[in-house]
């Protein structure tokens, strides 16, 4: 009888331990962890705000030139803000704007004009996005490296104004083996053109 009570109690304890967070004790410690890739940090509010401010400059010019209405501009800004766009990917901006085209908020021609305006912008933040997208597209840096660079910029809270500070952040990535010195040079060369 005592053995039956002890067995039931032990089984209940094991179940409760596993159910409420203690299950890691029973994990197989011989298997490698699922992923050693660091998680990409969420963009900081400050970084997002710089991207939105820079985009708003492009959109304001378009409103002034009657390429779009003020209501459309506000809808674009709202969509970009809701999507947490950080300004570091023109390709992602195109995806966000694509939803607005499908929903008849803006036309495909307006979407292309916005993308073109961002690509031609003299804002350092947008120049960096264009350089990073181009180097990823031509295989100079991988998608994983692209993500790691953006993550490092978020963690460093780079605001898109200082090319020298960008160089220092990239130098740290070289030091830690995330990118090569040649890749850093390619990014910096693209920024200085």
C-alpha positions in Angstrom: 0.0 0.0 0.0 2.8 2.4 0.9 4.5 1.7 -2.4 1.3 2.5 -4.3 0.9 5.8 -2.5 4.6 6.7 -3.0 4.4 5.8 -6.7 1.3 7.9 -7.2 2.9 10.9 -5.3 6.1 10.6 -7.3 4.3 10.4 -10.6 2.2 13.5 -9.6 5.4 15.4 -8.7 7.1 14.5 -11.9 4.1 15.6 -13.9 3.7 18.8 -12.0 7.4 19.6 -12.4 7.3 19.0 -16.1 4.1 20.9 -16.5 5.2 24.0 -14.6 8.6 24.6 -16.0 10.8 22.0 -14.5 10.7 19.8 -17.5 14.2 21.0 -18.6 15.6 18.6 -16.0 14.5 15.7 -18.2 15.9 17.1 -21.4 18.6 15.2 -23.3 21.7 17.2 -22.6 23.7 15.4 -25.4 21.7 17.1 -28.2 23.0 20.4 -29.5 20.8 23.5 -29.0 18.3 24.2 -31.7 19.9 27.4 -32.9 23.0 29.4 -32.2 21.9 32.3 -34.4 21.2 35.4 -32.3 17.6 36.7 -32.4 17.2 39.9 -34.4 16.4 42.8 -32.0 13.3 44.8 -32.4 14.1 48.2 -33.9 14.3 51.0 -31.4 11.6 53.7 -31.4 14.2 56.3 -32.2 15.5 54.4 -35.3 11.9 53.9 -36.5 11.1 57.6 -36.0 14.2 58.7 -38.1 13.1 56.4 -40.9 9.5 57.7 -40.8 10.7 61.3 -40.7 12.9 60.7 -43.7 10.1 59.0 -45.6 7.7 61.8 -44.7 10.2 64.3 -46.4 9.9 62.2 -49.6 6.1 62.0 -49.3 5.7 65.7 -48.5 7.6 66.5 -51.8 5.2 64.2 -53.6 2.2 65.9 -52.1 3.7 69.3 -53.0 4.2 68.1 -56.6 0.6 66.7 -56.8 1.9 63.1 -57.2 -0.2 62.0 -54.2 -2.8 63.5 -51.9 -2.2 64.4 -48.2 -4.6 61.6 -47.3 -2.5 59.0 -49.2 0.6 60.3 -47.6 -0.9 59.9 -44.1 -2.0 56.3 -45.1 1.5 55.4 -46.2 3.0 56.8 -43.0 0.4 54.9 -40.9 1.1 51.6 -42.7 4.9 52.0 -42.4 4.6 52.8 -38.7 2.3 49.8 -38.0 4.8 47.6 -39.9 7.7 48.8 -37.7 9.7 49.7 -40.8 13.2 50.8 -39.7 14.4 52.3 -42.9 17.1 49.7 -43.5 15.4 47.8 -46.3 13.9 49.4 -49.4 12.7 46.0 -50.5 10.6 45.7 -47.3 9.2 49.2 -47.9 8.1 48.0 -51.3 6.3 45.0 -49.7 4.5 47.3 -47.3 3.5 49.6 -50.1 2.4 46.6 -52.2 -0.4 46.0 -49.6 -1.6 49.6 -50.1 -1.6 49.1 -53.9 -3.7 45.9 -53.5 -6.1 47.7 -51.3 -6.4 50.7 -53.8 -5.0 53.2 -51.3 -2.2 54.2 -53.7 -1.5 53.3 -57.3 1.3 51.1 -58.5 2.8 54.2 -60.2 2.7 56.0 -56.8 4.4 53.0 -55.1 7.2 53.1 -57.7 7.5 56.9 -57.2 7.9 56.5 -53.5 10.5 53.8 -53.9 12.4 55.9 -56.4 12.2 58.9 -54.1 13.7 56.9 -51.2 16.4 55.5 -53.5 17.4 59.0 -54.6 17.1 60.5 -51.2 20.2 62.1 -49.7 19.4 60.8 -46.3 22.2 58.6 -45.0 19.7 56.1 -43.6 18.2 55.5 -47.1 21.5 55.4 -48.9 22.6 52.7 -46.4 19.4 50.7 -47.2 20.0 50.9 -50.9 23.7 49.9 -50.5 22.8 47.0 -48.2 20.0 45.8 -50.5 22.3 46.0 -53.6 25.2 44.1 -51.9 22.8 41.4 -50.7 21.2 41.1 -54.2 24.6 40.7 -55.9 25.8 38.2 -53.3 28.5 40.3 -51.7 26.8 39.8 -48.3 24.4 37.0 -47.4 20.8 37.5 -46.1 22.0 36.3 -42.6 24.8 38.9 -42.7 22.3 41.6 -43.8 20.1 40.7 -40.8 23.1 40.7 -38.4 24.2 44.1 -39.7 20.7 45.6 -39.2 20.5 43.9 -35.7 23.9 45.5 -34.8 22.7 48.9 -35.9 19.5 48.6 -33.9 21.5 47.5 -30.8 23.9 50.5 -31.3 20.9 52.7 -31.9 22.5 54.1 -35.1 20.3 57.0 -36.2 21.4 57.1 -39.8 23.3 60.4 -39.6 27.0 59.4 -39.0 28.9 57.4 -41.6 31.9 57.4 -39.3 29.9 55.8 -36.6 28.5 53.3 -39.1 32.1 52.4 -39.9 32.9 51.8 -36.3 29.8 49.5 -35.8 30.8 47.5 -38.9 34.4 47.2 -37.6 33.0 45.5 -34.5 31.2 43.0 -36.7 34.5 42.3 -38.6 36.3 41.9 -35.2 33.7 39.3 -34.2 33.8 37.5 -37.5 30.3 38.3 -38.6 31.4 40.0 -41.8 34.8 40.3 -43.5 37.0 43.4 -43.8 36.3 43.3 -47.6 32.6 43.3 -47.0 32.9 46.2 -44.6 34.9 48.1 -47.2 32.3 47.3 -49.9 29.6 48.8 -47.6 31.6 51.9 -46.8 32.6 52.4 -50.4 28.9 52.3 -51.4 28.1 54.8 -48.7 30.8 57.3 -49.8 29.7 57.3 -53.5 
